[in-house]
Amino acid sequence: MSRTRRTIIGILLCFLAGEIVAGTFHQRAVDSGAYPQIYRSSDVLPWELIPGATDIAIRTDEPEFRSYIRINSLGYRGPEFHLDKPPDTYRILFLGDSFVFGWGVQEEQAVSRVLESLLQERTSSARIEVINAGYAAGYSPDAYYVYLRHRGIHLDPDLVILGFLPRNDIENISDNELVLDSSHLPTQVRSWREFIDEDRRRYSRSRLEFLSPIRQHSNFIDWLVVSLHSLYAPARSVEFMTKPKTQETEKAWQTAQVCLRATAQLLKGLEPPPRFLVVVFPDSLQVHRQTWDTLRLRFNETLYSEAYPQRRLASMAHDEGLTIL
């Protein structure tokens, strides 16, 4: 028997053994319900929420992750509100992604509703109204600016809060394509990674998308892809704890600064101009210390700064005259 034939047979036997082991111990993650049927295509954003849509978000790998989702008649998660701001109302427009939307929690537990309740307890001179624009405004600073430019400013907010999660927002900017106007500012945002399928769910195109047909029929390949992702995701998180090592990431940071500057200038041009606040959400690696117990086995802590994203955003806010929390 030739060496080539022995090699091929050895590979096939290893693959067969992998299939047997993976079929016994690997449980496929069935998370199609994680993205509920509440999305549709948009003329200016990668996608938008469907007015009046309802569904339940479920993740089989996280039993506590189950929430009822209701989109109001204007396309926002939360109670109904009028486009025209009622008298004696202080209106806050909260921009953000899944953190603001309240992914995995009930509507009344979303940060917008909690903030509204806390502020209302502290004042009797005005009615506090916090509009949850999470996902309705996209999911990164470039999309937030485009949303405000086309839709958000017509809500006449007194305060605009932008929730910024560095890793998610910078990664999503890298996934987007911007259509610029004559002033080189975004007027439309498209995503090359995410789209809406025929079931009105968000679908994310993986970098390993070419393996999808094989994954459907092979437990071993599915296990291999899941394992690679479990290693890749923490590595990507660590990359945001240090100065960008790739031109793509640095360009995304620069795009974020341009869009934050443009957002501030857009709001200053309104009469009266609403206040603008950037709130920085910490990454899970900055909150859950036990995560680092695993990462320390693979990464040298002297190579990163855990507070780098916050420091860069603070410097950015200083340069642009923004208020940041």
N, C-alpha and C positions, 0 to 999 in steps of 0.2 A: 504494500500500500504506500502511495507516495506521501511525502510530507504535507503537500497542499491538501490532499484528501483527508489526512488525519486532522489537520487544523480545522477544516470545515466541519468534520464530524464532532470534534471537541467543542466548537462554538455552538453547534446545534444542541449538543447534550447539555451544555451550560445553560443555554436559553431555556431548554425544556425543564431543567431543574429549577431555574428561576421562576418559570411559570407555575410550577407545582408549589414552591414555597410561597410565592406572592398570592396565589389563589387561596392558600390556607390561612395566611396571616395578614395579608393586606386588605383593608376595607376601603373600597372606593368611596371618595367623598362625593356624595350626591347633593350638590348645592345649587341646582338650577332654581330652586325656590328662593335662594338668597337675594336674587334680583327680581323683585315683584313686577307685575304687569302694569306699570304706571308711567311708562316712558313713550315718547314719540319724537320724531325728527323735528328739528328746529331750523328756522331760516338764518339765524345768526350764531347759534350755539351748537355744540356737538349733539345735544339732545335737550329736551325739556320735559317737564312733568305734565301729565295729561289732566286737565281740569275735571274734577269730579271722580277721578279714578280711586278705587279702593282695592286693597290686597293685604296679604299677610306675608311678612318677610320671615323666612325660616332658614336656619343653617343646621344641617344634620350633625356637623362636627362640633357644634356649640349649642347644647340643649337650651341654655338660658337665652339664646339669641332668637327671640320670637316676638314680633311686634305687629300690631295692627296699624296699617298706614292708610290715611285718608287725605286726599288732595282736594282742596277747596275749589270753588268754581272759578277762581282766578289763576289756578295752577301753583298753589303754594301748600305746603304741609302746615296745617293749623286751622284755627277758626276762620269763618268767613269775615271779610272786612270790605269796606267801601274803597273804591279807587280814590275818591275825593276824601281827604282827611276830615273827619268830623271836627266841629268846634271844640275848643278846650281839650284837645288831644295832643299828647306828645308822642310822636310816631318814631320808632326806631326800626331801621331796616338792617337785618343781620344777614350778611353774606357769608357763605362758606360751603364746605363740602359735606361729607357724611357726619362730621362732628356736629355741625350746626343742624343739619337735617334731623339728626337723632337716630342714626342707624343702629338698630338693635334695641331701642328703648321705645316706650309708649309716647304718644304725642305730648302728654302733659309733663313728661320727664325731659323733653328736649330743652337745650340750654335757653332757647328763646322764651319758652313758657315759664321756666324757672326765673329768668331775669325779669320778665314782666311782672310776675307775682311779687318778687322781692322789692322791685322799685315801687309798685303800687302800694305796698305796705308802708312805704316811707314818705308818701306824699298824698295829700288830699286836694291839692290845688289843680290837678289835671288828671285826665284819664291817660294811663300809660298803655301804649299799643306797640308790641314788638312783632314785626312780621318776619317769619322764618323763610328766608330766601335760600336756604341750603338746597343745593341741587337745582332749584328754580333759576339760580344765577350761574349755573355751571359748577365747576369744581376747582378752579385755579384763578390767580389774579388776572390773567389775560381775559378769561371769560367773565369775571366779575366786572371788569371795566366795560366790556362790550354790553353786558346786561344792563348796567347802569345807564350807559349812553343811549340805549334803545328803549328801555322800559323802566328801570328803577327810579330815574329822576322824576318820572310822572307820578310817583306815589307821594311826592312832597314830604320826604322824611326830614325830621329835625336832627337826627343823628344816624350816621351810617357806621356800622361796626363790621369790619372785615376780619373774619377768623382765618388765621394763617397757620397752616401746619407745614413746616418747611419741607419735610421729605415728600409728602404727598403732592404738595403744590408744585414743587420744583420738578418732580418726576412728570407730573401731568402737563406742565408747560412743554417739556421735552417731547411729549406725545402729541402735541397739537401743531396745527398749521394755521398761521395767521394771515388773514386778508387785510392789507393795510390801506389806509386812505392816503390822500395827497400829503398829509402831515406825518406820515409814517406811523400812525397809530392804528391799533386793531379796530376793524369795523365788523369782522366776522371771525369766528374761531371754529375750526374743524379738527376732528380727531382722526388720526390714522390707526389708532388702536381700538377705540370703542365705537360701537354702532348699535342700533336698535334692531332686534330680530323680528320675525313675523309675529311673535307672541307678545310684543311690546315690552320686552325685557332688554336691559343693557347686556351687551356681550363684549367681552374684552378679548382682543386678539393677542394671544401669547406669542412670545418670541420662539416658542417651540410649537407653533401652530401646525407645522408640517407633520408633527407626530400625532395629531388628533385622530385621524382615521385609524391608526394602528392602536392607539390607546383604547379605543372602543372595544377592541377584540383581544387585547393582551393585558393581563393583570401585571405582568412583569414590567412592561414599558410604562404603564400608568404609575406603578410604584417608583420606577426610576425617575420619571418626570417630577412627581411629587417630592421625592427626596432631594433632587437638584434644586427645586424651588425653595425647600426648607433651608437649604444652605445659602442660596443666592439672596433671599429676602433679608436676613440679618446682615449679610455683607453689604447690601445696598444701604441699609440703615446706617451702618458704621461710616460709609462714605460721606454721609452728610454731617458727620462729627468732625470734619476736617476741611481744609481748603480744597475746593474741587480739583480732582485729578484729571478730568476730561474737559475738553472744550465744550462738549454738549452740555454738561452740568453748569459750567461757568456761564455759558450763553443763556441758560434758563434763569440763573440768578439775575443776570443783567436785564432780561426781559421782565422779570418780576419787578425790579426797581423802576423800569420805564412805565409799567402799567400802574404801579402804586402812585407814581408821580402824576400820571395822566388822570387817575381817579381823583386825586386831591385837587388838581386844577379844574376838572370837570365840576366838582362840587362847589369850589370857590366861585365859579361863574354863575351859580344860581342865586336867585334873590327871593328870600334871604338864603345865604349859604348854610347848608347843614354842617354840623360838626362831623369830623371824621376820626375814627379810632381804629387802629390795627391791634388786634389781640392775637398773641402768638400762643398756639397750643403746643405743649411739649410732645415729643415723640414718646412712644411706649418705652423705648430704651432709656429715656431720661426719667421715667417714673418708676418702672418696675426693676428694681435693682437686681432681682434674682436672674433676670435675663442675662446680665453681664457674667454671671457665674459660668454660664455655658460659653459665652463669647470669649472669655479670657483664655480659653483653651486654644483659640485659633487666631486671636488678634493681639497685637502689642499696643497697650494703652498709651504708650509714649508717642504713638503716631497720630493720635486724634485728640481733639478737645471736645469734651462732652457738651459744652455750652457754645460751640462755634455758631450754630444756626441763630441763636438768640443774639449773640454779639454782632453778627453780620447784619441782622435785621435792625438792631439798635443803631448801628452805624448808618445804615441806609435811612432810617427814620430821621436821624440827626441831619443828614445831608439834604433831605427833602423837606424838612420842617414838619414831619408827621408826628402825631401823638401815638405812642406805642405802649402796650401793656404786656 
